[in-house]
Structure formats: structure tokens, C-alpha cells
Amino acid sequence: MTEKETLSYLREVFEYHFENTPYWKRMRNKVNLDEIFEGKLEDVFENIFNSNLAVSEDYLRNNWLDFLPENYEGRIRFYQSSGTTRERSILHWDYEYMKLLVKYLKVTLDEIYKLNKIYKENKMRALSGGPYGWYQEEISELVWSYGGILYFIGLETDGVKRELEEKGVGYILKMRYSPFLKYTKRVLEKDHINFIRTIPHFLDLYLIRKEEILTIIFSGVGLNMDAIELARKKFPNSVVIPFYGYYGFGDNVGIVKNNDLMYFPNYPFTIVFPLKVTRNGYTIANRGESGKMGLIIARPELLVVKLEDDYITRAAPEKPFKWDGFANPKRRC
């Protein structure tokens, strides 16, 4: 999608929500969309944030229904955030977006990591543990798109990041996730798993199949270059793929380059730039510079503008992407 097409799509989504969605209807007399949508995509992005359209996390957490368009017709499901770092929030998806998300994931994974070739010769037998909701549905649809089969073992993830930092993975597995540990071991003993999705802390659970595992998708807490390199060393036959997940838009596919973890959003539904505070308000950082994550989720069923707690570095496009990404997200909160 060209920049002109992205801007046209974004303008259309804003106009729809300003007419139909409770939160945005209250905003339509406070801003002028003609003024906001002047210039290039970067200009428009800055204009949106400098027009005080960003929604606070607390407001969104307590007023999620304000963001559902009135009389919207579609297959809507409400999903929760994982709660690993803060209290859970809720947002909704139309199932059509899930289809588009999985298409983006599969096309990207095939182009960059050649998963279509890997699993043409090997039946995908996947194992994933994580929170229920969008995470479970996305990984299910992705595995099925390859004609694979999936074991999904659900986890309660509230506050897990803090517990991992304070008490360590051994405590977590023994005291909190003993059922997860039990059933993961059972599956690995019985079936020839060749695709896993996990977090770095749980990697050693899968060593029983280290020669057979062909793909490791990493996301969540503790993901950095050290974790990527360790996984490559322990699982020599595996392609190691970083994902950046968010409950409002699902996963972004990552690329490892020059010791950077770079992620590329699912345009035009998700647009991300790092923002710096200047005398003139928010300004998009130059490539290679860092700032606070500015995020726009723009879909027919959902429009959210947010400043996240993550600090990110702006990354130049990498094939097959034709738009900028973001690198090395770190949360400061």
C-alpha cells in the first residue's frame, strides 16, 4: 500500500468513527480533520498526536465500550490484554481483521523465513502456551493456514513479569504453572513437535525435541538479542522468529539485523512511530533515533490513538516491507 493509499484509508476510518463511535463523536467538534490530514503521513501522524487525540490507558481500561461504533454489524469479540505488566485492558476485534492479520503473518513468514517451504516437506505439529483470547485464536489460525495441528496450553499471565523478575522461572513453573509444565512435558514425550511459540524463560522445556523443532516464535517478556542467540545455539535446526504482540492489533513480525530486533506493523491497520517532545509538541524521531511509542490502531470496528510506555527506535524499511518499522522496544514504567 502506497503512502497516498494509507492516508486515504486513515482519513476514511477517522471520518467513520467521528460519526459513529461515542468517544470520537465527542471529539469531532474539537478538531478539524481537514487540518489534521494535511501533508505526508508523518505530518498527519504528528498532527493527530498534537491535537490531543491520544487516549489514556486508564480511560481505555475503564471505558472500552466508548470505542465500539454504534449499530456496528460484524462478528465482534472482546479481548483482554495479557496483564503481564499492568492491569488488564479490553478491546474488540471484528473477525475479518483476524483473517487479515493471519494473512499478513503468513505472507511475511513465508517471504522472510520460508516457513511455507519448511512445512511443505514436514507436517506442522505445533505447541504453544500462553493467554487465552486473541493470542490463542491468532496462533490457531496461523497453524491451520499451514495445514498444521496445534496443542494450546492456556496460561494465566496476570503479573507474571514481576514474578519472573523477583522470584525466577523455577518458582513460577513450580508454584504457578505446574499444570502447564505437566501437560507440556506430556505432549513433548508423545508427539513429534516441530513448531513452538513460547517466551525465552520457558525455552529449556522443549529441549527434549531440540533436533526436531524447526521453528521457534518468541514473544513476551524477556525477549532480546541474548535470548535469540541462546535459542539459536540450543536449537541448531530451528528458525528463531521474534514477534511483538499487543492486545489491540495482535502480532507484528520481527527481523533480526545488526543486533537489532526490528518489527514492522500490519499497515494500514496499525501505524507506529517513535515520538519526541519538542517545543512544537510531538515530533516523529528520525531513523535511528528513539522516542516514546506513538500508536494508531485504525480499523472499521476500532480507532485508538495511544502513547505507549515502550520506548522504540525508528527503523528503515526492510524487505518485504515498504514502510518504516520500530526496533528494540523497552518499557520504562
Salt bridges, closest charged atoms under 4 A:
GLU15 OE2 - ARG11 NE 2.79
GLU19 OE1 - ARG28 NH1 3.31
ASP34 OD1 - ARG11 NH2 2.79
GLU42 OE2 - ARG314 NH2 2.70
GLU57 OE2 - ARG61 NH2 3.52
GLU57 OE1 - ARG86 NH2 3.56
GLU57 OE1 - LYS306 NZ 2.01
ASP58 OD1 - ARG61 NH1 2.95
ASP66 OD2 - ARG26 NH2 2.86
GLU70 OE1 - LYS25 NZ 3.13
GLU96 OE2 - ARG75 NH2 3.49
GLU96 OE2 - LYS99 NZ 3.31
ASP110 OD2 - LYS106 NZ 2.80
GLU137 OE2 - ARG77 NH1 1.72
GLU138 OE2 - ARG197 NH1 3.41
GLU156 OE2 - ARG88 NH2 2.71
ASP158 OD1 - ARG88 NE 2.60
GLU163 OE2 - ARG176 NH1 2.96
ASP191 OD1 - ARG125 NE 2.72
ASP204 OD1 - LYS234 NZ 2.53
GLU212 OE2 - HIS192 ND1 2.86
GLU212 OE1 - ARG209 NH1 2.99
GLU229 OE2 - ARG232 NH1 3.11
ASP251 OD2 - ARG197 NH1 2.79
GLU289 OE1 - LYS276 NZ 2.97
GLU301 OE2 - ARG299 NE 2.72
GLU308 OE1 - ARG86 NH2 2.95
GLU308 OE2 - LYS306 NZ 2.62
GLU308 OE1 - ARG331 NH2 3.78
ASP309 OD2 - ARG86 NH1 2.95
ASP310 OD1 - ARG331 NE 3.09
GLU318 OE2 - LYS257 NZ 2.77
ASP324 OD1 - ARG287 NH2 2.77
ASP324 OD2 - ARG314 NE 2.62
